[in-house]
Amino acid sequence: MSLNFVAPRDQGYLEAQVANLLGTLAMLRGDDRGLIPDLGRNQSALVRLLQRRPGSFIAKHALEDAIYGDGDVPIHGIPQTVHEIKKNRPDLWARIEGQRDHGYRWIEEESQ
């Protein structure tokens, strides 16, 4: 999806917000297609948000806004969510890269 009227630095944030809203709507309808097996809502949302922009870093605050909305963000919200992914789905955790001052990104599998 391309939002030509939005500054490039804000596009990732808006895409993350839209993905979160669609996930919330699906959940309210009772549609669990957005959930990943063995992961909860926040963990699934984080993986899905990162997968939408593979290779691109998404700022921690943008991920927090998209996942938690205007609600209270836990003290270690995103790092704790990443840790829970590590615990429950190490295969997915291995594809998440975090970098201080840049955020998190999804690493595509290298083709053979």
C-alpha positions, 0 to 999 in steps of 0.5 A: 500500500502506498500513501503518496500524500504522507511523508515517507517517515510517517508511512510506516507508522500509519501502515502499522496503525492500519494493520492494528485496526484491521487485526482488532476488527477481525478479533471483534468479529471472532476471526482469528486468521490474524493470530499466529499459532502459539502466540497471543494477540500482541505477539502476533500483531508484532510479527505481522507488523514487522512482516509487512515491511521486511528489511525496514526498521520500524521505530519502537514507539510506532510499534507500541502505538500500533499494538497498544493504541492509546492505552497504557504501554507496559514498561518493557512493552515491545522488548517483553513481547519479543521475549515472549516470541522467543519463548514460544516461537524461537523460529520466528524470534530468529527472524526479528532484529532489534537495533538500538535507536532504530527499532525492530525489523523482520529479516527475510529468509535467504534464498538458497 
